[in-house]
Amino acid sequence: MRRFTQAVLGIGAVALLSASAVYAGPTEDPGIQKREQNQEKRIDQGVKSGELTPGEAGRLEREQARIKQDEARMKSDGKLTPKERKKLEREQNKASKDIYKKKHNKKKAAVAQ
């Protein structure tokens, strides 16, 4: 029962972070937006399959939220420079590697069926 409660709370936290990230607004750059959506999808799939524990998913979602905050700050002047775009790419590359590592480690979450 305790694991189930932790899983529900973890999934709730992920949903809350996802909602706040969506509120921040999408980018006008389809490449960046597609990458963000893909990474969110990978995290969600990992939660559903049990490859990610609620804690791991929460950390990965917070990492995605930080990247979106960086993007919003970079775009506050109305544009995204090539240097800023490169920084976002590096952050997303790191996040992608983090998602892979967390999904392929030995930790598994209990999956409600």
C-alpha positions as CSV (number, residue, x, y, z in Angstrom):
1,M,0.0,0.0,0.0
2,R,2.8,2.4,0.8
3,R,4.4,1.8,-2.6
4,F,1.1,2.5,-4.3
5,T,0.7,5.7,-2.3
6,Q,4.2,6.8,-3.3
7,A,3.5,6.0,-6.9
8,V,0.3,8.0,-6.9
9,L,1.9,11.0,-5.2
10,G,4.9,10.8,-7.7
11,I,2.6,10.7,-10.7
12,G,0.6,13.6,-9.2
13,A,3.8,15.6,-8.9
14,V,4.8,14.8,-12.4
15,A,1.3,15.9,-13.7
16,L,1.6,19.2,-11.7
17,L,5.1,19.9,-13.1
18,S,3.9,19.1,-16.6
19,A,0.9,21.5,-16.2
20,S,3.2,24.3,-15.0
21,A,5.6,23.8,-17.8
22,V,2.8,24.0,-20.3
23,Y,1.6,27.2,-18.7
24,A,5.0,28.7,-19.5
25,G,4.0,28.6,-23.1
26,P,5.5,26.9,-26.2
27,T,8.4,28.2,-28.2
28,E,7.9,29.4,-31.8
29,D,10.8,27.1,-32.8
30,P,9.2,23.8,-34.0
31,G,12.5,21.9,-33.5
32,I,12.8,22.9,-29.9
33,Q,9.2,22.3,-29.1
34,K,9.3,18.9,-30.8
35,R,12.3,17.9,-28.7
36,E,10.6,19.1,-25.5
37,Q,7.5,17.1,-26.4
38,N,9.5,14.0,-27.2
39,Q,11.4,14.1,-23.9
40,E,8.1,14.6,-22.0
41,K,6.7,11.6,-23.8
42,R,9.7,9.5,-22.9
43,I,9.3,10.4,-19.3
44,D,5.6,9.6,-19.3
45,Q,6.3,6.2,-21.0
46,G,8.9,5.4,-18.4
47,V,6.4,6.1,-15.6
48,K,3.7,4.0,-17.2
49,S,6.0,1.1,-17.9
50,G,7.6,1.2,-14.4
51,E,11.1,1.9,-15.8
52,L,11.0,5.2,-13.8
53,T,10.3,5.5,-10.2
54,P,8.2,8.4,-9.1
55,G,11.3,10.1,-7.6
56,E,13.2,9.7,-10.8
57,A,10.3,11.0,-12.9
58,G,10.0,14.0,-10.7
59,R,13.7,14.8,-11.0
60,L,13.5,14.5,-14.8
61,E,10.4,16.6,-15.0
62,R,12.1,19.3,-12.9
63,E,15.0,19.2,-15.2
64,Q,12.7,19.8,-18.2
65,A,10.9,22.6,-16.3
66,R,14.3,24.3,-15.7
67,I,15.2,24.1,-19.4
68,K,11.8,25.7,-20.3
69,Q,12.5,28.4,-17.8
70,D,15.9,29.0,-19.3
71,E,14.3,29.2,-22.7
72,A,11.6,31.7,-21.5
73,R,14.4,33.9,-20.0
74,M,16.4,33.7,-23.2
75,K,13.4,34.7,-25.3
76,S,12.4,37.5,-23.0
77,D,14.0,40.0,-25.4
78,G,11.8,38.6,-28.3
79,K,14.4,36.4,-30.0
80,L,16.6,33.3,-29.5
81,T,20.1,33.9,-30.6
82,P,22.3,31.1,-32.1
83,K,24.4,31.0,-28.9
84,E,21.2,30.7,-26.8
85,R,19.9,27.9,-29.1
86,K,23.2,26.0,-28.7
87,K,22.9,26.3,-24.9
88,L,19.3,24.9,-25.0
89,E,20.5,22.1,-27.3
90,R,23.3,21.2,-24.8
91,E,20.8,21.2,-21.9
92,Q,18.3,19.0,-23.8
93,N,21.2,16.6,-24.8
94,K,22.1,16.3,-21.1
95,A,18.4,15.8,-20.2
96,S,18.1,13.1,-22.9
97,K,21.0,11.2,-21.5
98,D,19.6,11.5,-18.0
99,I,16.3,10.1,-19.1
100,Y,18.1,7.2,-20.8
101,K,20.2,6.5,-17.7
102,K,17.2,6.6,-15.3
103,K,15.1,4.4,-17.6
104,H,17.8,1.8,-17.9
105,N,19.0,1.5,-14.3
106,K,18.0,-1.3,-12.0
107,K,15.4,0.7,-10.1
108,K,11.8,-0.2,-11.1
109,A,8.5,1.2,-9.9
110,A,5.5,-0.9,-9.0
111,V,3.0,-0.6,-11.9
112,A,-0.7,-0.7,-11.0
113,Q,-2.5,-2.9,-13.5
